[in-house]
Amino acid sequence: KESLSKELSNKLDSQIFIHAIDSKWVEHLTMMDNMRQSIGLEAIGQRNPLIQYKKMGFEMFSILMTQIKSQIASDAIRVSNIQKTNDRVYKEQKSNFEDTKKNMELASNSVGGSNENLSRQERRRLERINRKNSKKRR
């Protein structure tokens, strides 16, 4: 189980990284293309367009790296919260199932015979179940 969860965790991490890099890279390329088209205006301002393009490109790449890191952190936290919620729901459902199973066993024991063979705790639980069921039927 542990090796399986590590394998799944590694795959999930890889998917988070790939998704963040891919989406932010596409945005970056679009912004670089837009900048390339508008860089000619720098020549009008008496600045060397090539130097300005390199300078702005480096700044945009720095922003890209920050955005990728932020996206990865955000996605990892969101996935972690979802996983914690799923684990909690699974434990609650398992607990409810076990309680229902015990109640059904108690009820089947009481239907088949007398309550004399049951412990005091089991008899009280059975009485609570019967009261609860009779209230639901009303």
Protein Blocks (a to p, Z undefined) as FASTA:
>chain_A
ZZmmmmmmmmmmmmmmmmmmmmmmmmmmmmmmmmmmmmmmmmmnopafklmmmmmmmmmm
mmmmmmmmmmmmmmmmmmmmmmmmmmmmmmmmmmmmmmmmmmmmmmmmmmmmcfklpcfk
lmmmmmmmmmmmmmmmZZ
